Amino acid sequence: MKMSIKKITVIGAGAMGRQIALQCALRGFSVVLHDSRQQGLDEAFKFCNEYLDGRIAKGKLIQEGKEAALARLRATSDLADAARDADLVIEAIVEQFEPKAELFRRLDGLCPKHTLFASNSSNIRASRLAETCGRPGRMLNLHFFNPALVMELVEVVVHPAVSEQVIDAAMEFCRAIGKAPVLMRKEIPGFIVNRIFRALTREAISLYEGGYATAEDIDLAVVKGLGHPMGPLRLLDATGIDVSYLARMDEYLETGVESAKPNPILKQMYERGTWGKKSGKGFYTYPQK
């Protein structure tokens, strides 16, 4: 029987979660956005309103479209409330294994038996998370890219326990929300894009660390020489130094592969809280609102 995904729950109202939730609502899905912090939910809905107003100002959305999308999107800080009717739960919390594993353990007891579980993790494999709950065949990765309202790609990453029925449902869902899914039938930390991106950024950071060139000139070289729309150091600032550090550290601790170990300066920036655009300073300095 074909699986039907109509009700979406997104856990985590940060930069990625709020965008994934709004993208689903804009495409006609009923969405619950959960965060344990009311402030996080308030900030998420402020973002959604401002984003939709911007679309209206550019003539890409009408007022009725904004109202319809927001009517399909609700917020809650109660996990049981968020979980009870979900066909699909997308987790978008901190990029660390234990918090994610604990969340899915709780969700397993709160969600209906048919609910699919997906992690937006860019590095932590669903098969690891599946060991923590009672539905390994319904656990996969749906890795969106930042900004999720703009970037079309979603990496759909599965493991042997996941059925073709679940894979088909996940791929169909991604297309239904206007995304271009790519399927990975074999897991590897970092998936496709991040493995390629990390090789590039590792060298860019090493050049910066060694004082060979400024961040501006390293990025300019990649943009003008390789044709990338954005340089690797500015992109690290945009996605979050914290996210990058934690993902690399998780892979290093799991595999022991030396090339996965974060550059020393990345560790220093993480510990100082200079996480890029979100904190006002990373490789570049950003004006704070």
C-alpha positions as CSV (number, residue, x, y, z in Angstrom):
1,M,0.0,0.0,0.0
2,K,1.2,3.5,-0.9
3,M,2.2,5.6,2.1
4,S,0.5,8.9,2.6
5,I,2.4,11.9,4.1
6,K,0.1,14.8,4.9
7,K,1.0,16.0,8.5
8,I,4.6,17.1,9.2
9,T,6.2,17.8,12.5
10,V,9.5,19.6,12.5
11,I,11.5,19.5,15.8
12,G,13.8,22.5,16.3
13,A,12.9,26.0,15.4
14,G,16.4,27.2,14.6
15,A,17.7,28.4,11.2
16,M,17.0,25.1,9.4
17,G,13.9,23.9,11.2
18,R,11.9,27.1,10.7
19,Q,12.7,27.1,7.0
20,I,11.9,23.5,6.5
21,A,8.6,24.0,8.3
22,L,7.7,27.1,6.3
23,Q,8.6,25.3,3.0
24,C,6.2,22.5,3.8
25,A,3.4,24.9,4.8
26,L,3.9,26.9,1.6
27,R,3.5,23.6,-0.4
28,G,0.2,22.8,1.3
29,F,1.2,20.5,4.1
30,S,-0.2,20.7,7.7
31,V,2.9,21.5,9.8
32,V,3.7,21.6,13.5
33,L,6.9,23.3,14.6
34,H,8.2,22.3,18.0
35,D,10.9,23.8,20.1
36,S,11.4,23.5,23.9
37,R,12.1,27.2,24.0
38,Q,9.2,29.6,23.5
39,Q,11.7,32.3,22.5
40,G,12.8,30.0,19.7
41,L,9.2,29.6,18.5
42,D,8.6,33.4,18.7
43,E,11.7,34.1,16.7
44,A,10.8,31.5,14.1
45,F,7.3,33.0,13.5
46,K,8.8,36.5,13.3
47,F,11.2,35.1,10.6
48,C,8.3,33.5,8.7
49,N,6.3,36.6,8.7
50,E,9.2,38.7,7.5
51,Y,10.1,36.2,4.8
52,L,6.6,36.1,3.5
53,D,6.3,39.8,3.5
54,G,9.5,40.0,1.5
55,R,8.0,37.6,-1.1
56,I,4.9,39.8,-1.3
57,A,7.0,42.9,-1.7
58,K,8.8,41.3,-4.7
59,G,5.5,40.2,-6.3
60,K,6.2,36.5,-5.8
61,L,3.4,35.9,-3.3
62,I,0.0,37.4,-2.6
63,Q,-1.4,38.3,0.8
64,E,-3.8,35.3,0.7
65,G,-0.9,33.0,0.1
66,K,0.8,34.3,3.2
67,E,-2.3,33.8,5.3
68,A,-2.9,30.3,3.9
69,A,0.7,29.2,4.7
70,L,0.6,30.6,8.2
71,A,-2.8,29.0,8.8
72,R,-1.2,25.6,8.0
73,L,1.7,26.2,10.4
74,R,1.4,26.0,14.2
75,A,3.9,26.1,17.0
76,T,4.1,24.1,20.3
77,S,6.6,23.6,23.0
78,D,4.9,20.4,24.1
79,L,6.6,17.4,22.4
80,A,3.6,15.0,22.9
81,D,1.3,17.6,21.2
82,A,3.8,17.9,18.3
83,A,4.1,14.1,17.9
84,R,0.6,12.8,18.2
85,D,-0.7,13.1,14.6
86,A,2.5,13.2,12.6
87,D,3.0,11.2,9.4
88,L,6.6,12.4,9.2
89,V,8.8,13.9,11.9
90,I,11.9,15.9,10.7
91,E,14.5,16.5,13.4
92,A,16.6,19.7,13.1
93,I,18.2,20.1,16.5
94,V,21.9,20.4,17.5
95,E,24.4,18.4,15.5
96,Q,25.3,16.0,18.2
97,F,24.4,12.3,18.5
98,E,23.2,12.0,22.1
99,P,20.6,14.8,22.0
100,K,19.2,13.4,18.7
101,A,19.2,9.8,20.0
102,E,17.3,10.9,23.2
103,L,14.8,12.8,21.1
104,F,14.0,9.8,18.9
105,R,13.7,7.6,22.0
106,R,11.0,9.9,23.3
107,L,9.3,10.3,19.9
108,D,9.1,6.5,19.5
109,G,6.7,6.4,22.5
110,L,4.7,9.5,21.5
111,C,4.2,9.1,17.7
112,P,1.7,6.8,15.9
113,K,3.2,3.5,14.7
114,H,3.0,4.6,11.1
115,T,5.1,7.8,11.6
116,L,8.3,8.1,9.6
117,F,11.4,9.6,11.4
118,A,13.9,11.7,9.5
119,S,17.0,13.5,10.7
120,N,18.2,16.6,9.0
121,S,21.7,15.8,10.2
122,S,24.5,16.5,7.7
123,N,26.7,13.8,9.2
124,I,25.0,11.5,11.8
125,R,23.7,8.4,10.0
126,A,20.1,7.2,10.5
127,S,21.2,3.7,11.1
128,R,23.0,4.9,14.3
129,L,19.9,6.7,15.5
130,A,17.7,3.8,14.5
131,E,19.4,1.7,17.2
132,T,17.9,3.9,19.9
133,C,14.2,3.4,19.0
134,G,11.8,0.7,17.9
135,R,11.3,1.6,14.3
136,P,14.6,1.1,12.3
137,G,12.7,0.6,9.1
138,R,11.1,4.0,9.3
139,M,14.2,6.0,10.1
140,L,16.2,7.8,7.5
141,N,18.1,11.1,6.8
142,L,16.5,13.9,4.9
143,H,19.4,16.4,4.7
144,F,18.2,19.9,3.6
145,F,20.7,22.6,2.7
146,N,20.8,26.2,4.1
147,P,18.9,28.3,3.2
148,A,16.3,25.6,2.9
149,L,13.7,27.9,1.4
150,V,16.0,28.5,-1.5
151,M,18.3,25.5,-2.0
152,E,16.6,22.7,-4.0
153,L,18.7,19.7,-3.0
154,V,17.7,17.2,-0.3
155,E,20.0,14.2,0.3
156,V,17.8,11.2,1.1
157,V,20.1,8.7,2.9
158,V,18.9,5.2,3.7
159,H,20.2,1.9,5.2
160,P,19.3,-1.7,4.6
161,A,16.4,-1.8,7.1
162,V,14.5,0.9,5.2
163,S,11.9,-0.5,2.7
164,E,11.3,0.6,-0.8
165,Q,7.9,1.8,0.3
166,V,9.5,4.2,2.8
167,I,12.1,5.3,0.2
168,D,9.4,6.0,-2.4
169,A,7.3,8.0,0.2
170,A,10.4,10.1,1.2
171,M,11.3,10.8,-2.4
172,E,7.7,11.7,-3.3
173,F,7.5,14.0,-0.2
174,C,10.7,15.9,-1.2
175,R,9.3,16.5,-4.7
176,A,6.0,17.6,-3.3
177,I,7.6,20.4,-1.4
178,G,9.5,21.6,-4.5
179,K,12.9,19.9,-3.8
180,A,15.2,17.8,-5.9
181,P,16.0,14.7,-3.9
182,V,19.1,12.5,-4.5
183,L,19.1,9.0,-3.1
184,M,22.0,7.4,-1.2
185,R,21.4,3.7,-0.7
186,K,24.7,3.3,1.2
187,E,25.6,5.4,4.2
188,I,28.8,7.3,4.8
189,P,29.5,10.2,7.2
190,G,29.1,13.5,5.5
191,F,27.0,12.0,2.6
192,I,27.7,13.5,-0.8
193,V,27.9,17.3,-0.7
194,N,29.6,17.7,2.7
195,R,32.3,15.2,1.9
196,I,33.2,17.2,-1.1
197,F,32.7,20.5,0.7
198,R,34.9,19.5,3.7
199,A,37.8,18.7,1.4
200,L,37.6,22.2,0.0
201,T,37.1,23.9,3.3
202,R,39.9,22.0,5.0
203,E,42.4,23.4,2.6
204,A,40.9,26.9,2.7
205,I,41.1,26.9,6.5
206,S,44.7,25.6,6.4
207,L,45.7,28.5,4.0
208,Y,44.0,31.0,6.3
209,E,45.5,29.4,9.4
210,G,49.0,29.5,8.0
211,G,48.7,33.1,7.1
212,Y,49.1,32.5,3.3
213,A,46.2,34.7,2.4
214,T,43.3,36.6,3.9
215,A,39.8,35.1,4.1
216,E,38.7,37.6,1.5
217,D,41.4,36.6,-1.0
218,I,40.9,32.9,-0.4
219,D,37.2,33.2,-1.0
220,L,37.8,35.4,-4.1
221,A,40.1,32.9,-5.6
222,V,37.5,30.1,-5.2
223,V,34.7,32.3,-6.6
224,K,36.7,33.6,-9.6
225,G,38.9,30.6,-10.2
226,L,36.5,27.7,-9.6
227,G,33.3,29.5,-10.4
228,H,31.6,28.9,-7.0
229,P,28.9,31.4,-6.1
230,M,30.3,31.9,-2.6
231,G,33.8,31.3,-1.1
232,P,34.3,28.4,1.4
233,L,35.1,30.6,4.4
234,R,32.1,32.9,3.9
235,L,29.9,29.8,3.4
236,L,31.2,28.3,6.7
237,D,30.2,31.5,8.4
238,A,26.7,31.3,6.8
239,T,26.0,27.7,7.7
240,G,27.5,28.1,11.2
241,I,31.0,27.3,12.6
242,D,29.4,25.4,15.4
243,V,27.5,23.1,13.0
244,S,30.6,22.4,10.9
245,Y,32.8,21.8,14.0
246,L,30.4,19.4,15.7
247,A,29.8,17.5,12.4
248,R,33.5,17.1,11.8
249,M,34.2,16.1,15.4
250,D,31.4,13.5,15.4
251,E,32.9,11.9,12.3
252,Y,36.4,12.0,13.7
253,L,35.3,10.4,17.0
254,E,33.4,7.7,15.1
255,T,35.9,6.8,12.4
256,G,39.3,8.0,13.8
257,V,40.2,9.2,10.3
258,E,42.7,12.0,10.7
259,S,41.4,14.0,7.7
260,A,38.0,14.3,9.4
261,K,39.5,16.0,12.5
262,P,38.5,19.7,12.6
263,N,41.3,22.3,11.9
264,P,42.7,23.8,15.2
265,I,41.3,27.2,14.4
266,L,37.8,25.8,13.9
267,K,38.0,24.3,17.4
268,Q,39.1,27.7,18.8
269,M,36.3,29.5,17.0
270,Y,33.8,27.0,18.3
271,E,35.0,27.3,21.9
272,R,35.0,31.2,21.7
273,G,31.5,31.3,20.3
274,T,32.6,33.0,17.1
275,W,30.2,30.9,15.0
276,G,29.9,33.1,12.0
277,K,27.0,35.2,10.9
278,K,24.7,34.0,13.7
279,S,27.1,35.3,16.4
280,G,28.3,38.4,14.5
281,K,31.8,37.1,13.9
282,G,33.5,34.2,12.3
283,F,36.0,34.5,9.5
284,Y,34.3,37.8,8.8
285,T,32.6,40.3,11.0
286,Y,28.8,41.0,10.6
287,P,26.7,43.9,11.8
288,Q,24.2,42.8,14.4
289,K,20.5,43.9,14.2
